[in-house]
Amino acid sequence: MENRTMKTMRRFGFLALSGLLLAVCSGTARAAEAPRSVALGIAVTPKNFPAHTPADVDEAFGMAKDLGEYAVFIYQWKELDPAIPKLVLEKSRQAGLIPIVGVSPTTLDQGRKELDLPAAVRQKAGPFVSFANPVIREAFKDTARAGAAEAAVSLPGHRDQFSGASTPR
């Protein structure tokens, strides 16, 4: 009896997935004709990365503009070099893209189960490594605020969500 129930469940699951796939595929053709209701962006990555050239970077931004309105960049908090986000904000502006800059506080390895803190934050935080530690939480917020302030300066006309002010165009 249990085998029959399992077979029925599998068949039902297969039919449900097939129906979903069919609905998605048939909706895709119509979606191409209708205006998008979702904003699109791409994680801009130049060909030949990490041994890319300036021309590769320019080409990547051009392709990103053809694919969407947003350029997405995610940096490791531990390794964040403020000059790099500044550069991509400028490149995004030149390409007519709206940048989304993220700072990841977790390690890329270890299944993202550990915080990847800058050395100065780790030292100041002591042995309690958690966002429950106010030293870590505030340092991360400070990094995010600094990045948002840089974005507001670099992207005229965009609202600074922290102060509520708009920068002049």
N, CA, C and O of each residue as an XYZ file, in Angstrom:
676
protein
N       0.831     -1.193      0.000
C       0.000      0.000      0.000
C       0.877      1.259      0.000
O       0.581      2.230     -0.697
N       1.951      1.233      0.783
C       2.830      2.399      0.871
C       3.511      2.670     -0.470
O       3.658      3.829     -0.857
N       3.932      1.617     -1.188
C       4.549      1.792     -2.507
C       3.586      2.451     -3.485
O       3.977      3.335     -4.246
N       2.329      2.021     -3.465
C       1.329      2.592     -4.369
C       1.128      4.084     -4.057
O       1.008      4.896     -4.974
N       1.091      4.437     -2.794
C       0.934      5.836     -2.385
C       2.132      6.664     -2.858
O       1.963      7.780     -3.349
N       3.327      6.123     -2.710
C       4.541      6.827     -3.137
C       4.540      7.031     -4.646
O       4.900      8.106     -5.127
N       4.135      6.000     -5.400
C       4.078      6.125     -6.853
C       3.058      7.183     -7.265
O       3.315      7.977     -8.170
N       1.922      7.194     -6.612
C       0.901      8.187     -6.917
C       1.410      9.592     -6.615
O       1.198     10.522     -7.393
N       2.082      9.731     -5.479
C       2.638     11.036     -5.097
C       3.674     11.494     -6.119
O       3.696     12.665     -6.495
N       4.526     10.584     -6.569
C       5.540     10.937     -7.574
C       4.885     11.366     -8.875
O       5.294     12.354     -9.485
N       3.867     10.624     -9.302
C       3.167     10.978    -10.545
C       2.509     12.345    -10.411
O       2.596     13.173    -11.317
N       1.856     12.578     -9.289
C       1.223     13.870     -9.056
C       2.277     14.982     -9.076
O       2.068     16.028     -9.691
N       3.399     14.756     -8.408
C       4.482     15.744     -8.391
C       5.004     16.015     -9.786
O       5.235     17.167    -10.153
N       5.194     14.958    -10.572
C       5.675     15.105    -11.947
C       4.675     15.915    -12.773
O       5.067     16.811    -13.521
N       3.384     15.601    -12.640
C       2.368     16.333    -13.389
C       2.306     17.793    -12.959
O       2.162     18.684    -13.796
N       2.413     18.039    -11.662
C       2.380     19.414    -11.166
C       3.577     20.205    -11.693
O       3.423     21.346    -12.129
N       4.759     19.607    -11.654
C       5.953     20.273    -12.172
C       5.860     20.495    -13.675
O       6.260     21.546    -14.176
N       5.330     19.505    -14.399
C       5.159     19.655    -15.841
C       4.209     20.802    -16.152
O       4.464     21.603    -17.052
N       3.124     20.875    -15.410
C       2.163     21.960    -15.612
C       2.775     23.316    -15.302
O       2.540     24.286    -16.023
N       3.551     23.389    -14.244
C       4.221     24.629    -13.879
C       5.197     25.050    -14.967
O       5.244     26.217    -15.353
N       5.975     24.093    -15.458
C       6.934     24.374    -16.523
C       6.207     24.871    -17.772
O       6.646     25.833    -18.403
N       5.121     24.234    -18.123
C       4.348     24.649    -19.291
C       3.802     26.064    -19.097
O       3.847     26.881    -20.017
N       3.295     26.349    -17.918
C       2.761     27.684    -17.641
C       3.853     28.738    -17.723
O       3.647     29.812    -18.289
N       4.999     28.436    -17.167
C       6.115     29.383    -17.201
C       6.580     29.613    -18.625
O       6.793     30.753    -19.037
N       6.738     28.532    -19.381
C       7.200     28.654    -20.772
C       6.200     29.414    -21.624
O       6.600     30.256    -22.428
N       4.921     29.144    -21.472
C       3.944     29.853    -22.294
C       3.843     31.308    -21.852
O       3.588     32.182    -22.680
N       4.036     31.584    -20.571
C       4.031     32.956    -20.075
C       5.253     33.723    -20.522
O       5.196     34.946    -20.652
N       6.362     33.038    -20.761
C       7.590     33.701    -21.179
C       7.411     34.361    -22.534
O       7.892     35.474    -22.742
N       6.734     33.704    -23.456
C       6.525     34.275    -24.781
C       5.673     35.539    -24.681
O       5.949     36.534    -25.351
N       4.644     35.494    -23.846
C       3.804     36.683    -23.669
C       4.550     37.778    -22.942
O       4.349     38.957    -23.233
N       5.419     37.414    -21.991
C       6.156     38.412    -21.223
C       7.084     39.209    -22.119
O       7.352     40.380    -21.853
N       7.579     38.581    -23.184
C       8.476     39.290    -24.093
C       7.728     40.388    -24.831
O       8.326     41.388    -25.230
N       6.426     40.210    -25.016
C       5.625     41.195    -25.731
C       5.144     42.312    -24.814
O       4.982     43.447    -25.260
N       4.914     42.009    -23.547
C       4.361     42.971    -22.613
C       5.482     43.711    -21.873
O       6.604     43.211    -21.783
N       5.177     44.901    -21.345
C       6.175     45.617    -20.553
C       6.529     44.823    -19.296
O       5.688     44.125    -18.729
N       7.788     44.943    -18.873
C       8.231     44.218    -17.678
C       7.637     44.839    -16.423
O       7.499     46.058    -16.324
N       7.292     43.998    -15.479
C       6.819     44.487    -14.187
C       7.876     44.265    -13.115
O       7.643     44.525    -11.935
N       9.036     43.784    -13.535
C      10.132     43.525    -12.614
C      11.371     44.249    -13.123
O      11.680     44.192    -14.313
N      12.073     44.924    -12.237
C      13.320     45.584    -12.617
C      14.406     44.520    -12.760
O      14.487     43.598    -11.949
N      15.227     44.648    -13.778
C      16.269     43.662    -14.028
C      17.646     44.267    -13.838
O      17.874     45.443    -14.121
N      18.548     43.448    -13.357
C      19.929     43.860    -13.197
C      20.842     42.670    -13.379
O      20.391     41.528    -13.454
N      22.123     42.947    -13.449
C      23.093     41.880    -13.656
C      24.316     42.152    -12.805
O      24.699     43.302    -12.589
N      24.919     41.084    -12.327
C      26.202     41.201    -11.629
C      27.252     41.383    -12.718
O      27.586     40.441    -13.436
N      27.761     42.587    -12.831
C      28.689     42.929    -13.907
C      30.020     42.218    -13.667
O      30.697     42.463    -12.668
N      30.381     41.339    -14.594
C      31.629     40.590    -14.505
C      32.286     40.602    -15.874
O      31.730     40.074    -16.837
N      33.469     41.204    -15.966
C      34.120     41.279    -17.281
C      34.637     39.924    -17.748
O      34.978     39.056    -16.944
N      34.686     39.765    -19.083
C      35.291     38.549    -19.610
C      36.760     38.568    -19.180
O      37.320     39.626    -18.891
N      37.351     37.425    -19.143
C      38.741     37.235    -18.718
C      38.971     37.524    -17.235
O      40.116     37.596    -16.790
N      37.876     37.690    -16.455
C      38.024     37.900    -15.017
C      38.725     36.697    -14.399
O      38.344     35.576    -14.738
N      39.690     36.828    -13.547
C      40.187     38.041    -12.897
C      41.351     38.714    -13.632
O      41.919     39.679    -13.121
N      41.707     38.234    -14.796
C      42.812     38.839    -15.554
C      42.248     39.727    -16.658
O      42.709     39.667    -17.798
N      41.260     40.545    -16.329
C      40.567     41.361    -17.313
C      41.315     42.663    -17.601
O      42.175     43.101    -16.836
N      40.956     43.252    -18.718
C      41.542     44.519    -19.140
C      40.505     45.627    -18.959
O      39.328     45.327    -18.757
N      40.905     46.889    -19.025
C      39.917     47.980    -18.984
C      38.879     47.862    -20.102
O      37.712     48.194    -19.894
N      39.286     47.399    -21.271
C      38.330     47.212    -22.373
C      37.300     46.128    -22.016
O      36.126     46.250    -22.364
N      37.739     45.076    -21.325
C      36.807     44.025    -20.881
C      35.760     44.612    -19.935
O      34.582     44.263    -20.010
N      36.194     45.500    -19.048
C      35.281     46.126    -18.079
C      34.262     46.988    -18.821
O      33.065     46.913    -18.543
N      34.729     47.801    -19.758
C      33.814     48.645    -20.530
C      32.786     47.801    -21.283
O      31.602     48.137    -21.323
N      33.248     46.715    -21.874
C      32.352     45.825    -22.604
C      31.308     45.212    -21.662
O      30.137     45.099    -22.023
N      31.731     44.821    -20.463
C      30.807     44.216    -19.497
C      29.714     45.199    -19.093
O      28.549     44.815    -18.982
N      30.074     46.464    -18.872
C      29.068     47.463    -18.521
C      28.111     47.703    -19.692
O      26.915     47.899    -19.478
N      28.619     47.689    -20.918
C      27.759     47.839    -22.089
C      26.762     46.701    -22.201
O      25.590     46.923    -22.504
N      27.226     45.479    -21.955
C      26.332     44.324    -22.002
C      25.298     44.395    -20.887
O      24.135     44.046    -21.088
N      25.724     44.848    -19.707
C      24.802     44.954    -18.575
C      23.679     45.933    -18.908
O      22.525     45.691    -18.557
N      24.006     47.031    -19.578
C      22.996     48.025    -19.954
C      21.976     47.424    -20.924
O      20.796     47.773    -20.885
N      22.432     46.526    -21.786
C      21.521     45.863    -22.722
C      20.585     44.889    -22.010
O      19.511     44.578    -22.526
N      20.977     44.404    -20.832
C      20.211     43.378    -20.126
C      19.295     43.921    -19.041
O      18.343     43.243    -18.655
N      19.552     45.117    -18.540
C      18.720     45.617    -17.457
C      19.050     47.035    -17.077
O      19.799     47.728    -17.766
N      18.480     47.457    -15.966
C      18.665     48.823    -15.478
C      19.657     48.913    -14.328
O      20.119     50.004    -13.993
N      19.989     47.783    -13.724
C      20.798     47.776    -12.516
C      22.111     47.027    -12.724
O      22.180     46.048    -13.467
N      23.135     47.510    -12.055
C      24.429     46.824    -12.016
C      24.634     46.389    -10.562
O      24.611     47.221     -9.655
N      24.831     45.108    -10.347
C      24.895     44.550     -8.994
C      26.329     44.156     -8.644
O      27.005     43.481     -9.420
N      26.782     44.586     -7.464
C      28.135     44.284     -6.995
C      28.053     43.867     -5.533
O      27.420     44.543     -4.723
N      28.688     42.763     -5.201
C      28.716     42.289     -3.810
C      30.175     42.115     -3.407
O      30.949     41.447     -4.094
N      30.534     42.722     -2.294
C      31.909     42.680     -1.802
C      31.961     42.021     -0.434
O      31.016     42.105      0.350
N      33.073     41.370     -0.164
C      33.303     40.790      1.154
C      33.704     41.906      2.111
O      34.601     42.695      1.815
N      33.043     41.966      3.246
C      33.309     43.010      4.233
C      34.778     42.983      4.661
O      35.412     44.031      4.789
N      35.306     41.800      4.876
C      36.687     41.656      5.346
C      37.686     42.243      4.350
O      38.715     42.786      4.753
N      37.393     42.140      3.069
C      38.351     42.530      2.028
C      37.951     43.815      1.314
O      38.493     44.113      0.250
N      37.019     44.580      1.869
C      36.481     45.741      1.173
C      37.526     46.841      1.013
O      38.041     47.375      1.995
N      37.824     47.164     -0.227
C      38.703     48.276     -0.575
C      37.786     49.392     -1.059
O      37.187     49.258     -2.126
N      37.653     50.488     -0.317
C      36.698     51.545     -0.681
C      36.892     52.112     -2.093
O      35.953     52.667     -2.663
N      38.064     51.983     -2.650
C      38.306     52.511     -3.999
C      37.531     51.730     -5.053
O      37.133     52.301     -6.068
N      37.310     50.438     -4.832
C      36.645     49.610     -5.836
C      35.165     49.979     -5.974
O      34.716     50.227     -7.093
N      34.386     50.025     -4.883
C      32.987     50.443     -5.052
C      32.880     51.850     -5.651
O      31.968     52.123     -6.432
N      33.789     52.723     -5.295
C      33.782     54.074     -5.855
C      33.916     54.009     -7.381
O      33.220     54.721     -8.104
N      34.805     53.159     -7.852
C      35.023     52.988     -9.291
C      33.781     52.422     -9.979
O      33.389     52.907    -11.040
N      33.160     51.402     -9.387
C      31.991     50.807    -10.043
C      30.788     51.745    -10.005
O      29.942     51.699    -10.898
N      30.702     52.596     -8.979
C      29.628     53.592     -8.968
C      29.790     54.535    -10.157
O      28.816     54.850    -10.841
N      31.002     54.979    -10.400
C      31.269     55.873    -11.528
C      31.018     55.171    -12.862
O      30.380     55.733    -13.752
N      31.517     53.946    -12.998
C      31.309     53.191    -14.241
C      29.814     52.954    -14.477
O      29.344     53.039    -15.611
N      29.079     52.659    -13.424
C      27.636     52.444    -13.544
C      26.952     53.712    -14.041
O      26.110     53.665    -14.938
N      27.320     54.834    -13.455
C      26.741     56.117    -13.858
C      27.028     56.391    -15.335
O      26.136     56.796    -16.081
N      28.269     56.171    -15.750
C      28.643     56.397    -17.143
C      27.847     55.498    -18.097
O      27.526     55.901    -19.215
N      27.536     54.292    -17.651
C      26.796     53.347    -18.494
C      25.286     53.547    -18.420
O      24.535     52.883    -19.135
N      24.836     54.465    -17.555
C      23.404     54.696    -17.414
C      22.711     53.629    -16.586
O      21.510     53.404    -16.735
N      23.466     52.971    -15.712
C      22.924     51.918    -14.846
C      22.800     52.423    -13.412
O      23.555     53.298    -12.988
N      21.865     51.881    -12.684
C      21.737     52.173    -11.261
C      22.472     51.064    -10.519
O      22.109     49.894    -10.640
N      23.509     51.421     -9.745
C      24.269     50.383     -9.050
C      23.584     49.919     -7.772
O      22.937     50.694     -7.068
N      23.746     48.646     -7.501
C      23.357     48.075     -6.214
C      24.638     47.487     -5.649
O      25.195     46.534     -6.192
N      25.094     48.070     -4.553
C      26.342     47.624     -3.937
C      25.998     46.937     -2.631
O      25.366     47.524     -1.753
N      26.420     45.686     -2.511
C      26.180     44.916     -1.303
C      27.485     44.601     -0.610
O      28.526     44.444     -1.248
N      27.416     44.511      0.694
C      28.565     44.110      1.498
C      28.172     42.848      2.240
O      27.239     42.855      3.042
N      28.890     41.760      1.969
C      28.580     40.484      2.596
C      29.419     40.296      3.854
O      30.646     40.370      3.791
N      28.781     40.054      4.987
C      29.528     39.852      6.223
C      29.907     38.399      6.485
O      30.564     38.105      7.484
N      29.504     37.487      5.603
C      29.777     36.069      5.856
C      30.860     35.536      4.921
O      31.093     36.071      3.837
N      31.507     34.477      5.370
C      32.555     33.851      4.558
C      31.936     33.226      3.314
O      30.771     32.828      3.319
N      32.718     33.147      2.263
C      32.245     32.476      1.047
C      32.353     30.965      1.198
O      31.551     30.218      0.637
N      33.342     30.524      1.952
C      33.464     29.088      2.221
C      32.729     28.795      3.531
O      32.019     29.664      4.037
N      32.875     27.658      4.061
C      32.204     27.280      5.319
C      30.683     27.386      5.215
O      30.003     27.526      6.232
N      30.150     27.321      4.006
C      28.698     27.377      3.841
C      28.083     28.672      4.334
O      26.926     28.701      4.751
N      28.860     29.741      4.286
C      28.414     31.062      4.762
C      27.920     30.996      6.212
O      26.969     31.682      6.587
N      28.573     30.170      7.010
C      28.151     29.990      8.398
C      28.991     30.785      9.388
O      28.743     30.738     10.593
N      29.989     31.517      8.884
C      30.849     32.288      9.776
C      30.924     33.727      9.300
O      30.837     34.005      8.104
N      31.088     34.646     10.257
C      31.279     36.040      9.893
C      32.705     36.234      9.385
O      33.650     35.629      9.893
N      32.838     37.071      8.397
C      34.113     37.359      7.748
C      34.469     38.813      8.073
O      34.285     39.709      7.250
N      34.974     39.023      9.266
C      35.180     40.375      9.788
C      36.516     40.974      9.363
O      37.509     40.260      9.231
N      36.537     42.298      9.149
C      37.825     42.969      8.986
C      38.656     42.774     10.259
O      38.099     42.666     11.352
N      39.966     42.729     10.123
C      40.849     42.446     11.266
C      40.612     43.405     12.423
O      40.571     42.972     13.574
N      40.456     44.697     12.148
C      40.266     45.684     13.220
C      38.965     45.430     13.988
O      38.921     45.594     15.207
N      37.920     45.034     13.285
C      36.639     44.747     13.938
C      36.757     43.476     14.774
O      36.274     43.423     15.905
N      37.400     42.455     14.213
C      37.580     41.198     14.948
C      38.339     41.442     16.253
O      37.975     40.908     17.300
N      39.384     42.245     16.180
C      40.189     42.529     17.375
C      39.375     43.288     18.418
O      39.438     42.974     19.606
N      38.615     44.281     17.979
C      37.824     45.091     18.897
C      36.652     44.304     19.484
O      36.244     44.552     20.618
N      36.114     43.361     18.717
C      34.932     42.604     19.138
C      35.229     41.593     20.236
O      34.344     41.244     21.018
N      36.471     41.122     20.299
C      36.801     40.099     21.285
C      36.313     38.727     20.841
O      36.086     38.504     19.652
N      36.149     37.803     21.791
C      35.834     36.415     21.427
C      34.377     36.189     20.987
O      34.080     35.156     20.386
N      33.471     37.123     21.269
C      32.059     36.952     20.948
C      31.793     37.451     19.524
O      31.468     38.620     19.315
N      31.937     36.543     18.546
C      31.791     36.892     17.133
C      30.370     36.564     16.691
O      30.046     35.424     16.359
N      29.534     37.599     16.697
C      28.128     37.463     16.341
C      27.573     38.860     16.085
O      28.091     39.847     16.608
N      26.509     38.938     15.274
C      25.857     40.228     15.103
C      25.124     40.647     16.372
O      24.671     41.787     16.471
N      25.000     39.756     17.333
C      24.460     40.138     18.634
C      25.472     41.004     19.390
O      25.105     41.712     20.328
N      26.739     40.947     18.984
C      27.791     41.773     19.582
C      27.644     43.186     19.007
O      27.770     43.372     17.797
N      27.378     44.185     19.861
C      27.155     45.542     19.359
C      28.362     46.131     18.621
O      28.187     46.980     17.746
N      29.557     45.705     18.951
C      30.750     46.201     18.251
C      30.685     45.789     16.778
O      30.936     46.605     15.891
N      30.353     44.541     16.526
C      30.272     44.026     15.153
C      29.091     44.645     14.424
O      29.222     45.084     13.281
N      27.949     44.679     15.075
C      26.735     45.213     14.455
C      26.931     46.677     14.052
O      26.595     47.058     12.931
N      27.467     47.488     14.947
C      27.658     48.913     14.654
C      28.729     49.135     13.588
O      28.592     50.027     12.750
N      29.795     48.331     13.613
C      30.839     48.467     12.591
C      30.269     48.144     11.206
O      30.605     48.804     10.223
N      29.415     47.139     11.137
C      28.804     46.783      9.847
C      27.871     47.900      9.382
O      27.878     48.261      8.205
N      27.079     48.441     10.284
C      26.188     49.552      9.929
C      26.999     50.754      9.450
O      26.626     51.413      8.480
N      28.105     51.036     10.129
C      28.962     52.160      9.723
C      29.491     51.957      8.311
O      29.544     52.898      7.519
N      29.885     50.717      7.995
C      30.371     50.420      6.642
C      29.261     50.644      5.625
O      29.492     51.238      4.572
N      28.062     50.174      5.932
C      26.927     50.343      5.016
C      26.577     51.812      4.842
O      26.310     52.257      3.726
N      26.575     52.571      5.938
C      26.259     54.004      5.849
C      27.302     54.754      5.024
O      26.961     55.633      4.232
N      28.559     54.408      5.209
C      29.622     55.064      4.436
C      29.451     54.766      2.949
O      29.641     55.646      2.109
N      29.098     53.542      2.633
C      28.866     53.183      1.235
C      27.668     53.913      0.664
O      27.705     54.362     -0.482
N      26.606     54.036      1.446
C      25.408     54.744      0.982
C      25.705     56.227      0.778
O      25.226     56.839     -0.176
N      26.493     56.793      1.678
C      26.854     58.207      1.529
C      27.687     58.412      0.273
O      27.494     59.397     -0.440
N      28.601     57.507     -0.005
C      29.421     57.585     -1.211
C      28.534     57.471     -2.450
O      28.738     58.185     -3.432
N      27.557     56.579     -2.402
C      26.651     56.414     -3.535
C      25.844     57.688     -3.762
O      25.636     58.089     -4.907
N      25.390     58.325     -2.698
C      24.603     59.553     -2.833
C      25.442     60.661     -3.459
O      24.925     61.450     -4.249
N      26.713     60.732     -3.123
C      27.600     61.736     -3.701
C      27.891     61.400     -5.161
O      27.932     62.291     -6.009
N      28.092     60.115     -5.453
C      28.476     59.693     -6.795
C      27.324     59.675     -7.783
O      27.543     59.749     -8.992
N      26.107     59.579     -7.285
C      24.955     59.442     -8.176
C      23.993     60.602     -7.987
O      23.000     60.463     -7.273
N      24.264     61.739     -8.607
C      23.387     62.906     -8.451
C      21.944     62.573     -8.779
O      21.653     61.821     -9.708
N      21.048     63.152     -7.993
C      19.626     62.946     -8.220
C      19.044     61.771     -7.460
O      17.827     61.590     -7.463
N      19.870     60.968     -6.809
C      19.364     59.823     -6.048
C      19.209     60.223     -4.593
O      20.028     60.955     -4.038
N      18.152     59.732     -3.995
C      17.826     60.064     -2.611
C      18.761     59.343     -1.657
O      19.005     58.145     -1.804
N      19.286     60.071     -0.678
C      20.099     59.486      0.383
C      19.129     58.971      1.438
O      18.513     59.766      2.147
N      18.983     57.650      1.553
C      17.971     57.085      2.430
C      18.258     57.340      3.902
O      17.351     57.232      4.727
N      19.485     57.674      4.249
C      19.802     57.883      5.658
C      19.475     59.293      6.102
O      19.008     59.481      7.225
N      19.701     60.289      5.263
C      19.390     61.650      5.665
C      18.061     62.123      5.084
O      17.474     63.092      5.565
N      17.589     61.425      4.037
C      16.351     61.811      3.384
C      16.556     62.893      2.331
O      15.617     63.247      1.619
N      17.767     63.418      2.225
C      18.051     64.494      1.279
C      18.298     63.928     -0.119
O      18.785     62.809     -0.280
N      17.954     64.716     -1.104
C      18.285     64.365     -2.484
C      19.504     65.155     -2.889
O      19.652     66.323     -2.528
N      20.374     64.517     -3.637
C      21.544     65.230     -4.125
C      21.157     65.945     -5.414
O      20.332     65.432     -6.171
N      21.729     67.115     -5.682
C      21.366     67.842     -6.904
C      21.780     67.096     -8.146
O      22.772     66.368     -8.132
N      21.036     67.264     -9.222
C      21.370     66.599    -10.503
C      22.415     67.363    -11.241
O      22.820     66.959    -12.331
